[in-house]
Structure formats: C-alpha cells, structure tokens
Amino acid sequence: MPESIALIVGGSGAAGQSAIQAFHEDRNDSDRNWRIIATTSGEDSVQGADKTLKHIGLEDADDAILKIIEALKTEDPVDVLVYTPARGNLGYPVSQTPEEDIEEGLKFCYDPMLELEKKLCPRLTIGYSAFYYLPHLLMFYGSLAFIKKKMEDWALEKPDSRKVIRAGTFFSQSVRGISLILQRLAKSSPHAELQKLLEEQKASGKKFPDFFLEYIAAKEKQSYESDFPNLAYRMTEPKDLKEALLKILKGEPAPIVSLIGAWVWTEDKLPAMPEYLRKR
C-alpha cells in the first residue's frame, strides 16, 4: 500500500501531539498508510512520529522552510500539512494592537504556513485558531486575534484544500505561560478591564493560573451553552483536537471546525465580531 505523507509542523506541543494521534487512529481505521513526519525546534525525536525533522526553529522562518524542503526531497509528496505554531504579543486589548505586533506575529504563525503550502502543494493544509472574537479574549488577546482571523480568512478562500480547527482553551504549558505573562502585564496595565480581572483573581484567593482557567471556562460556558442545551459544558482537551482533525480527514467539507469540549460545530463564514477586527 502506498504511503501518504502527513507533515506536522510543531509536533511536540499539545496540538501537534493530538494531530499525530489522529493520524495514527486514521491509519488504523482507514486504508491510508500514513507516514508521519514532524518538526521540532529541539533535538529530541517527536513522540509518535515516524520521522523527526530536528532544529526547525521558526524564529528564522526562511532557514526553517529550506531545511524542511531539503529533508522532504527523498520523501513522497506531502498529502496533508498540519501547522500548529502560535506566538504573538498579548496582554492588551485587541482594539489597541499596533500594526508592528501583527506583522511580527504573522512571520511566525502564518507566513511560513503559506510558504510551505505554496512549495509543497498538499491536498490539505490545516491550521489552528481560537475564539479570538469573544469579549473575554478581546480584553487581552492582542495581536493573536488578528493572526487567527487572518488564518480563518485564508481557509475561507479555498475551503476544499484549507481547513482550520478553532478550539476552546485547553490546559497546556503554553496556556500556563500566557496566564503568567498576563498576570505580570496586568499589574502595570492602564486598561481597566485587565485591572478588574486582577482584582477578581485576588478576591478569589486562588493563584492566577488556576483562576485564569476557571475564568475562561465560565466565559466559554456562558457564550455557547444555549446552543447545546442537552450537553454539559466541559473544558477542551487535546483529545477533542484529535477528534476535530479526524473529522477533517474523513472528508468534512466545511473550512472551519469549531469545538469547545464536546461541543462541536462547523462554519463556512466568519462569526460576528467588532468592526475594528473585521476590517484589518
């Protein structure tokens, strides 16, 4: 049986590991013989991958892309490209994002995906988004909101070959890192909403990372529970990202698969959002 190449850029993180698990599961359930190739910025092999491309650091995206292309010369063409990296300035309201922060974030989170899509011509390219347009994230999500929206616009342009998994917040080391950065920035922030968040955390008596996850969970539940009256809310877990990717691999036609825990739905247009976010 011929191999189908799945390339996962950023295979060591929670999203990358969930993707690897999805390809393993699809390999067992279908007639597709996936060969899983994953990149990492480190020197250790990526768990679950058949082949690891090491020292692929996207801080120098041009160099990273050259290394990936060179390493794939001896492989079959890439069938599915999964792009997981996400990094950008945050800790301030999305409405006050400077243009330079957006440009800097795109260099890491978005532009390399486009370049790899162009050079590798995969059947499917899959990225990851978030609920950046909800009020509780608009308060502090900064440049990442514009980056995620741009990725969704990209998927909507060619839904047959581009997909986005829009996932609710799930516990990971990166989310814990975000919470600690947000706590530090909020202490000196002039923005009233962030100051109020810090006051609520102090009143709760909980450490900020624990308070932050509970706060996000409450806002997610409030935003969508009326759409799922017969299904209890729970926070998103990496296994939910795996199921979303399996849904895509099985032929989901919609460009955006949204999920918060067990709540799953698809979309073929952008949701309602502030005009300042929509027009940039």
Salt bridges, closest charged atoms under 4 A:
GLU25 OE1 - LYS242 NZ 2.94
ASP26 OD1 - ARG32 NH2 2.96
ASP50 OD2 - ARG27 NH1 3.39
GLU59 OE2 - ARG87 NH1 3.32
ASP63 OD2 - LYS67 NZ 3.24
GLU70 OE1 - LYS73 NZ 3.03
GLU75 OE1 - ARG35 NE 2.85
GLU75 OE2 - LYS51 NZ 3.03
ASP79 OD2 - ARG123 NH2 2.87
GLU99 OE1 - ARG280 NH2 3.01
GLU104 OE1 - LYS107 NZ 3.71
GLU115 OE2 - LYS119 NZ 3.41
GLU117 OE2 - ARG162 NE 2.80
GLU152 OE1 - ARG166 NH2 2.85
ASP153 OD2 - LYS149 NZ 2.70
GLU157 OE1 - ARG162 NH1 3.18
GLU214 OE1 - LYS206 NZ 2.34
GLU237 OE2 - ARG234 NH1 3.91
GLU237 OE1 - LYS239 NZ 3.70
ASP240 OD1 - ARG234 NH2 2.83
GLU243 OE2 - LYS242 NZ 3.51
GLU252 OE1 - LYS247 NZ 3.79
GLU267 OE2 - ARG166 NH1 2.60
